[in-house]
Amino acid sequence: MLKLAIYGKGGIGKSTMTSNLAAAFAYLGKKVIQIGCDPKADSTLNLLGGELLEPVMNYLREHDDDPQAIEEISRVGYGGVLCIETGGPTPGLGCAGRGIIATFDLLEDMGLFEQYEPDVVLYDVLGDVVCGGFAAPIREGYAAQVLIVTSGEKMALYAANNINTAVKNFADRSYAKVKGIILNRRNVPGEEEKVRAFAAERGLAIVGDIPRSDDINRFEEEGKTVVEGNPELPISQVFIQLAQTLWKDKDTAI
């Protein structure tokens, strides 16, 4: 099983990268679960035809009993991808990180992986690793590898450095390790040189290089990933090739 957590600065395109990767793995015939770990609960929007999924935290607030079946807190999207959103607390109240931990505990109690037997699990995690809750996917075996999404923008690289540092802090505990960087291009001056220098200084690989593409926005308007919209497009092939590489290297030590 390939278990990846995708981190990066807020607004850098994590959900776009994650959902297109999920679609690409599904296109390759893999059984995929995508878990959105963000109170906005919009990670899986483009796998579900533009429709929002009821988050697990909402379910727990609105029902007296825990769900009895995975189907009550999930939906199946493009390519059979099983979609789950953790959601978060009532705005202004509670802790979003605790919501992630509560959801993971629930999914473990319900035997999600044993029931579904996925080939690939993708965690789309909000922003920086600001607390133990947002570090949950990289602890206790939920994810084995971390992908950091960044552009060449200063604040995106700043967040990427924080994430890499946070993961390294767990290095002696057999937690997840950083697999590499996905460069999500914003076409800022000197972007490739900046990101390559950042990666080289930290001994990280650039595993994906995603060009700017109007096709991504066009299909998101239709509630789709580009892989679903047209897998033959050059941008779709970039995601499919990235999924092929990640799958091929899934057992390679980092």
N, C-alpha and C positions, 0 to 999 in steps of 0.2 A: 504493500500500500504506500502510495506517495502522499505525504501530508505536508502541505505548504501553508505558511502564514504570510500574508502580504501586508507589509507596513509601509508607511510614508507620510509625508506632511499632508495635512488636511487640504483637499482640493487638488491634489497632484494627479488624480486619476486612478486611485487604487481600485475602486469598484469597476471602472471601465476595464482595467487590466484583468482583474479577477474574473469578471463575468465572461470576457472574451476568451480567457484561458480555459475556464470551465467549458465553454461552448466548443473550444478547439479539442480538448480532451474527449468530449462527448462525440465530436465529429470523427475522432480516431477510434471510436468504439469503446471507450473507457466508461466505467460506471462512476459517476461523479456526485459528490456532495459539496455544496457551497454553503458556508455558514457566515452570514453577515454579522459582524460584531461592532455595531454602531447604533446608537439610539435613534438615528434617523431612519433606520430599517429600510434603506433603499438599495442595498447591495445587489439584490437579485432582480431588480426591476426589469432589466433588459433580457432576462431569461424567461420572464413571465408575461411577455407581451405588453409591458408597460403597466402592469397591475401590481399594486403593493400587497405584500403578504402580511397577515397579522403576526406581529412579533410574539415571541414566547413570553416576554415580560407582560405584555398586554393580556395574553391568555390567562396568566397566573393571577393578574389583578382582577379579572372579570369573571373568573369561575371559582367556585368554592373548592373544587377538587383539582388535583393535578391531571393532565391529559393521560388517557389510558392507551393511546395509540399514537405512533409517530405521525400518522396522517392528520391528526388534529392540529399539529403545529408546523406542518410543512406543506409544500406543494411541489409538483413535478413540472419542471420547465422544459425548455428546448433540449432536445437530445436525451431526455430522461434525467436531466440533472435534478437531484433532490435539493430543494431550496429551503433554508431555514434562516430566520432573522432573530437574533437575541433581543433586539430592542433595548429599551432602557427604562429608567424610572419616570414617574410623572415629572414633566419639566419643572425645574426649580427645587425638586425634592429628591432625596436619595442619591445613590452613587451608581453611575453607569458601569463602573468596573465590577461592582458586586453583582450587577445584572448578568454580566458575562459569566462570572463564576457560577451563579445560580443556574443559568441555562446549561452550562457544561455538566454540572452535577446531575441535572435532570436528564439530559441526553444519555449520560453514562448509566444512570439507573434504569432508563428505558431500553438499554442495550442497542443503541442506534447502529453502531458499527457491526455488531453481531447479526442484527436483523438484515441490514442492507448490504453488507459485505462490499464496500466500495473499493475501486481501484485507486481513486484520487479523492482527497479531501482538501478543500481550499477554505482558509479562514481569511476574511476581508476585515482588517482590524482598523478601527478609528485611529488616525493621527499618531502621535508619538506614544512611547511607552511611559505614560505619565503616572501609573500606579500599578499595584500588583494585579488588579483586574484586567488591565489591558496587556499585561505580560502573561496572562493565563494560557493563551494558545501556545506559547513557547515553553511552557513548563509542564511537567507531569505527563509528557508524551503525547499531548494533543497534536502538536506539529513537530516535525523532525527538522524542517528546513525553513529558513526565513528568506523571503525576497523583499528587497527594499526598492520602492518605486521613487525615482527622483528625476528632476530635470536639471538643467544647468543653473537654475536660479539659486541665489544665495541662501534664501530661507529654506528651500527644499533640501539643499545640501546640508544645511545646519541640522535639520530634523533627521536626515539620513545618518549623520554622524552620531546624534543622540541615540538613535535606534541601534546602530552597530555597537555603540559603547554599552548600552543596556544588555544586549545579547551576550557580549563578551564577559559582562559581570557574572553571567551564569555558566561560564565556560567550564568550571570545575565541577559542575553538578549534572553533567550528562543531559542537559536540556538541548533545545533546538540550536542550530548554528546557522549563521548567515550563508546562504547558498550563493548569493550575488545580487547584483543591481539590475533593475530594469530601467533603462533610460527612456523616459517618456518625453519625447522632444517637444519643447515649447519654442524652438527656433530663436533662442536668445543668443547674442553674439558670443562666439567662442564656446558654445555649449559642449560640443563633444570633447574638446581639449580639457575643459573644467572637470567634466565628469570622469574622464579617463585619469586625470591627475588625482582626483579624489579617491578613485578606486585603487589606483596603484599605491598611494600612500598608506592605504589600509589593507593591502593584500587581498582585495576583493575582485571578483570577476564581474564583467558586464555580461550577463547571460541573455539579456534581451535589449533590442534597440528598436523602439517603436516610433516610426515617423509620424509627423502631423498628417492627419487625413480628414478631409471633409466627409468621407464616407462614414467615419465613426459617428459624427454628429447626425448625419442624415438617417442612419439606421436607429440611433437612439431616439430620434423623434418618433419612430415607428415602434418603439419598445423592443428593439432587437439588438443583438450584437451583430458585428459585421460578419462573423462566421455564419450566423443564421441567415443574414440578409443575402449574402453572396459569397460562398466560400472560395470562389475563384478569384476574387479581387486580390491585388497585391498585398493590401493591408491584412486581409484575412489569412493569406498564406504566411505572413510574418508570425501571427499568433499560432497558427498550426505548426509551423516549424519550431517555434519556441516550446510548444507542448511536446513535440516529438523529442526535442533535446532533453527536456526535463525528465521525461519518462525513461529515456535511454540511460540517463545518468542517475536514476533514482536510488540505486544501491551503491553509488560511488561515494566513498568517504570524503568529507569536506576537509 
